[in-house]
Amino acid sequence: MTPELLAAFIMFAFVSSVTPGPNNMMLLASGVNYGFRRTLPHMLGISLGHMLMVILMGLGLGQLFTLYPVLHTGLKLLAALYLSYLAWKIATAVPPTPTEPACSKPFGFFQAAAFQWVNPKAWVMAIGAITTYLPTQDFYSNLILIALLFALINIPSVSAWTLFGMALRSLLGTPTRLRIFNWTMAALLMCSLYPLVLSTH
């Protein structure tokens, strides 16, 4: 990979990782409701899960969807249903208090990693990286390189959303404010389905 192509990919990985999407909306809400430490497995699951997704897509998994479009359609339906479920979980999340344990819990590592396969933005990021920035020369070594770089860039990018959520906690100190915030985050997560709905037509 040439230095110019590498620099372009790093910019793509950063911009695509740090901009709003289902992962970052969920991390923002998790930062508010659960704090950084309890959200750490969620963040690592996103970064490492997406790294594995890029590798598998580069190895040819994406060709299955070209050969069998019904699989892609089924995945889109699953993504819409699962994102709707997650939006409801965010809307009804209750953070822990000193006297009461949390009624819900944040995403775990494996949940977050598996979620990448039904996350429309993660698919766009993986396909964009492979088709635009992966040279055919030394294909496999460059595939591993961009997957590792994606994970390294993604971790601080998604961490920023969790930290931003934590910074908002003091502003959301009342149950009413927190409820409004959670329902707003749930609505934004549902809005992230818009590109997915458009792509089905």
N, C-alpha and C positions, 0 to 999 in steps of 0.2 A: 504494500500500500504506500503510495507516494505521500510525502509530508503535506501536500496541499489537500489531498483526499482525506487524510487523517484529520487535519484541522477542520475540514468541512463536516466530517462525521461527528467530531467532538461537539461542535456547535449544534448540530442536529440533535444529538443525544441530550445535551443540556436543555435546549429549548423544549423539546418534546417531553422531557422528564419533569420540568419545573412548572409547566403551564397547567391550568386546571383540567381535570379529568376525573373519572370515577375514583381512581386510587387516591388522588390528592384531596378530593372532597371528603372521602372517608377518613383520611388521616387527620384532616383539620378537625372533624367532629370527634375523632378518637383523642386527639390532643386536649380538646376541651373537657371531654368526659372522663378520660382515664389517665392523662399525663404521659410524659415521654417514656418512662421506663416500661410501663405496661403496654405501650404501643410499639416498642422496639421489635418484638417478633413479627408484627404486621409489616413494618418497614423492611426488615430483612427478607421476609417472604416475597414482597413485591419485587425487590431488586434481584434476588437470586432466582425466583420463579420466572421473571422475565428474561433473565440471562439464559436459562434452560430453554425457554420458548424460542428465543432467537436461534439458538443452536439447532434445535429440532426443525424449525422452519427452514433453516439453511440446508439441512440434510435432506430436505425433500418432502416434509410433511405437508407443506402448502400445496404440492402438486395433487394431493388427494382431493382437495376441494375443487381443483380444476377438472379432474376426472369425474368426480361425483358431487355435483353442485348441491344435491339434496343434503349432504352432510353440512355444507356451509349454511344453508337455510336453517337446518335444525339447530346449529350452534347459535345462530342469531336469535332464534326463538328462546333458547335456553338462557342466553345472555339477558334478554329483555325481562324474562320472568325472574331471574336471579337478582338482577339489579333492582327490580321492583321490591323484592323481598328485603334486600339490604337497605333500601330507602326507608321501608317501614321500621326496620330494626334501629336505624339511626333516629328516626322521628320519635321513637318510644324509649330511647336509651335513658337510663338513670345513672348518674355518676355516683361513686361511693362517697360517703360522708364519714366523719370520725366515729359516729355512733351507729351507722347502718352500712352493711356491706352492699356492694353493687348488685342490683337485680339482673344486670346483664354483664357481659364481659367483652373485651376487645377481640378483634380477629387474632387467631394464632398464626404461626409461621406457615403451616401447611395449607390452612384456609386461604391465606393471602397468595401463596404461590399458585394454588389451583385456580384462584379467581382470575388470574391473568388470561386463562384460556376462554373466559367468557366476557372479557373486558374489551370492548370495541377499540378503545384507544391503544391498548397494548398490541392488538393485532396490526393496527396501522403503523405503529412505531417499529414493530419487528419486520413487517413487509417492506416498509420504507427504507430501513437500514440495509436489508439484504439486496433489494433491487437497485438502490441508488448508490450505495457506498461500498459494496463488496466486490472487489475485482475478481475476475476469473483466474488470474495468475495466483498461484499459491492459495487456492480457494479455501482449503480447510484451515490452514494456519491463520488466514485473515478472518475467517468466520469466528474462530475462537477469540481472536484479538478484539473484534468489535463487540462480541458478547460480553467479554470481561470488562471492556471500557464502558459499555452500557451500564453494567452493574455498579462500577466504581463511580460513575457520574450520577447514577440514579440515587444512590444512598444519601448523599448530602442534599440532593434536590428534594426528595420526599421528606427528609428530616426537617427541612425548613417549614413545611406545611404543619407538621406535628408541633414544632416549636411555636409557630404562629397561633395554633389552637390553644396552646398552653398560655400564651400571652393574653389571649382573650378571656381566660377564666375569671380574672378579677372583674371584668366588665359584665360577666354573666353570672354574678353571684346569687341572683334570686331564681327560684324555680320557674317563674314566668319568663324571664329573659332566656334562661337555658332552654325552655320548651320552645320558644320562638326560634332560637338559633337552630335547634335540632330539626325542627320542621322545615326551616329554610334550607338547611343542608340536604335534607331528604328531597326537597323540591328541585334543588340544583342537580342532585344525582339523577333524578328522573329526567331532567332536561338534557343530561349527557346522552340519553337514548336517542336524541333527535337525529344524529347522523346515521344511527343504526336503522331507524325507521325509514329514512330516506333511501338507504341503500337496498331496501327490500322492494322498491318499485322499479 
